[in-house]
Amino acid sequence: MNGEMAHSRMKITVHIKPNARQESVTVREDGVYVVQVSAPPIEGRANEKLIEILSKHFHRPKRAIEILRGTHGRHKIVEIQ
């Protein structure tokens, strides 16, 4: 399974909460990832922080994580390689 996982892609739905006091990743019952980031939603800073947090959460390099949809909103589709 690990060999297959290295080449697979996973798409997740993310609800981002910028300007949070504490950074965290939780998963709701409907499968949506709720990610609290400390960065403000200005000039892409919250998106950069989101990628950094997801990188640590999924143990993947930052370059393996891409925001496919929702770069300017709170609801996003993220692909993780």
N, C-alpha and C positions, 0 to 999 in steps of 0.2 A: 504493500500500500504506500509506503513512503516514497518509493521510486516513482510511482504514478503521481503522487501528490506534488512532486517537484516540478512536473510539467503541466499540471492542471491550473485552471483559472477558476476563481470563485468570485461571484458577484454578490455583494451585500447591499442592503438598504440601510442608510445611516441618517439619523436625525442628530444634527450637531447643535450643541448649546455653547455658544461663545461666552467669553467674559466670566467663566466659572471660577469659583474660588479654589476648587479642587478638581484635578483632571481625573477622569474615570471612563471606563467602557463597561456598559451593561447591555444585556440583551432582553428586550421585552418578550412577552409571550407570543407575539405575532412574528417574532424573528427579526425585528428591526433593532439595529445596534444604536444605542443612545450614547453619544460620545460628548463628554464635557471637556471643553478646552479653555485654557486660561487666556488665550489670545483674543483680541477684538476682531470683529468681522470687517477689518479695514485692509485694503490693498492685498488681499489674499493671505493675510497672516493666520487667520483661523483655519484656512484650508491647509496651509503648511504644517500647522500644529496637528491638525487631524491626521495627516499622513504620517507624521512622526509618532503619534500615539498608536495608530493602527500598526505601524511597523514594529513597535515594541510588543504590542498585544499578540500579534500573529507570528512574531519571530521571523519577519521577512525584511529584506532591505527596502529602504524608502523607494528606490527606483522600481520595485515590484508592485507598487500601489499607485493606482491612477483613479482620479475622479472622472467618471464617464459622463454623468449628468448632475446638474444642480450646483455648479461652481459658485453661483451667486445667491443660492437659497439655503435654507436649513435642512431640506430633505435632499439627499444625494444618493446616487448609485455609484458604488466604488468597486473597482475590480482589483483583486489581489492575485498575483501570480504565484 
